Amino acid sequence: MKRSLALLLAVTLQVAAHAQMSPDSPMVQALRNGRASTALPESQGAQLVAQKIQQQTKSQGEVTVAFVRISRFSSQPRCGRVGYALFQASSNTYWPQFGGQMNVCDDGTPPLRSCKGSTALVAAESQCSDGTFPVDTHEIKAAIAKAVEGGSMTGGQFKAQFAPRPKKGGVTK
């Protein structure tokens, strides 16, 4: 049960974070102002997690998603790393296991990346002149590595932990 709740909320938050990267999104507001928060998504899964948290804390206070700026990138000062987690103000409790970190710029886009053999920075979704795709800069790789050292998951670890597992004798679609 705990694993399915964690999976459901983690996926909901990741999808919400990626889908709402407008300059007005809480993640971008946290990058600009240091902190921001928003209500949990209205999905049944997110509301079920909120109910479980309220039962655990014995407080009916609202459970929100809290965002905090972790750092700004010196090579791209309009961009930085933002962490997010569930938070209940009435019990002053954070749940980092229901959160993560992301890199974002103040216009809602991901930080620029670099192409092999070039010092020029390019948009994350662009293609390099040699046909490859750009990669994170050294500064961004270091920020990700620091997050992983601190207990955050890499994309591969997240997938290994939460991806659907085949049923005995069956195949997961």
C-alpha positions in Angstrom: 0.0 0.0 0.0 2.8 2.5 1.0 4.6 1.7 -2.3 1.5 2.3 -4.4 0.8 5.6 -2.6 4.4 6.7 -3.0 4.3 5.8 -6.7 1.0 7.5 -7.4 2.0 10.7 -5.7 5.5 10.7 -7.1 4.2 10.3 -10.6 1.5 12.9 -10.1 4.0 15.5 -8.7 6.5 14.8 -11.5 3.8 15.2 -14.2 2.4 18.3 -12.6 5.9 19.8 -12.2 6.7 19.2 -15.9 3.3 20.2 -17.2 3.1 23.5 -15.3 6.5 25.1 -16.0 5.1 28.4 -16.9 6.8 31.5 -15.5 4.0 31.6 -12.9 4.4 28.0 -11.7 5.3 27.5 -8.0 8.6 26.0 -9.0 9.6 29.1 -11.0 8.3 31.3 -8.2 10.5 29.4 -5.7 13.5 29.9 -8.0 12.8 33.7 -8.1 11.7 34.3 -4.5 13.3 31.4 -2.5 10.1 29.7 -1.6 6.6 29.0 -2.9 3.8 26.5 -2.3 0.7 25.2 -4.0 -2.2 22.9 -3.2 -1.9 19.2 -3.9 -3.2 18.1 -7.3 -7.0 17.3 -7.2 -6.4 13.7 -8.3 -7.9 10.9 -6.1 -4.4 9.5 -5.4 -3.0 12.8 -4.2 -6.0 13.4 -2.0 -5.7 9.8 -0.6 -2.1 10.6 0.4 -3.2 13.8 2.1 -5.8 11.9 4.1 -3.1 9.4 5.2 -0.8 12.2 6.2 -3.6 13.9 8.2 -4.3 10.6 10.0 -0.6 10.2 10.8 -0.2 13.7 12.2 -3.7 13.8 13.8 -4.2 17.2 12.2 -6.7 18.1 9.5 -4.5 20.9 8.3 -4.0 21.3 4.5 -1.2 19.3 2.9 0.6 21.3 0.3 3.6 21.0 -2.1 6.3 23.3 -0.8 9.1 24.4 -3.1 12.4 25.9 -2.1 15.4 27.2 -4.1 18.4 25.1 -3.4 20.9 27.0 -5.6 21.4 29.2 -8.6 23.8 28.2 -11.4 26.7 30.6 -11.7 27.0 29.9 -15.4 23.3 30.5 -16.0 22.2 32.9 -13.2 18.6 32.9 -14.4 18.5 29.1 -13.7 18.8 27.0 -10.6 17.9 23.9 -8.7 14.5 23.8 -6.8 13.5 21.2 -4.3 9.9 20.2 -3.5 8.2 18.1 -0.9 4.8 17.6 0.8 4.3 19.9 3.8 1.7 20.3 6.4 2.0 23.7 8.1 -0.4 22.8 11.0 2.0 20.0 12.1 5.2 21.7 10.7 6.1 18.4 9.0 7.8 17.8 5.7 7.7 14.6 3.7 10.8 14.6 1.5 10.1 11.0 0.3 7.1 12.6 -1.5 9.3 15.1 -3.4 12.4 15.7 -5.4 14.5 18.3 -7.1 14.5 19.8 -10.6 16.5 22.3 -12.6 14.6 25.2 -14.0 15.1 28.7 -15.4 13.0 31.8 -14.5 11.1 31.5 -17.8 10.0 27.9 -17.0 12.4 26.3 -19.4 15.2 23.8 -18.4 18.7 25.2 -18.3 20.8 25.3 -21.4 23.0 22.3 -22.3 26.2 21.8 -24.1 27.3 19.9 -27.2 30.4 17.8 -27.3 33.4 19.8 -28.3 31.7 23.2 -28.0 31.6 25.8 -25.3 28.3 27.3 -26.6 25.2 26.6 -24.7 22.1 25.4 -26.5 18.4 24.7 -25.7 17.8 21.4 -24.1 15.5 20.2 -26.9 17.9 21.1 -29.7 20.1 18.9 -31.7 23.9 19.4 -32.0 25.6 19.8 -35.3 27.0 16.3 -35.1 23.5 14.8 -34.8 23.7 14.1 -31.1 21.7 15.7 -28.4 23.2 18.2 -25.9 24.1 17.1 -22.4 23.9 18.8 -19.0 26.8 21.2 -18.2 29.4 20.3 -15.6 27.7 22.6 -13.1 24.3 20.9 -13.6 25.8 17.4 -13.4 27.5 18.4 -10.1 24.1 19.7 -8.7 22.4 16.4 -9.7 25.3 14.4 -8.2 25.0 16.3 -4.9 21.3 15.7 -4.8 21.9 11.9 -5.4 24.5 11.9 -2.6 21.9 13.5 -0.4 19.4 10.7 -1.0 17.6 11.8 -4.1 17.1 9.3 -6.9 18.4 9.4 -10.4 15.9 8.9 -13.2 17.1 5.3 -13.5 16.7 4.6 -9.8 13.2 6.2 -9.8 12.2 3.9 -12.7 13.7 0.8 -11.0 11.9 1.6 -7.7 8.5 2.6 -9.1 8.0 1.2 -12.6 5.3 -1.4 -12.9 6.7 -4.9 -12.2 5.6 -7.9 -14.2 3.1 -10.2 -12.5 4.2 -13.7 -11.9 3.9 -15.5 -15.2 2.7 -12.3 -16.9 4.0 -9.2 -18.7 3.4 -5.6 -17.6 2.2 -3.4 -20.4 
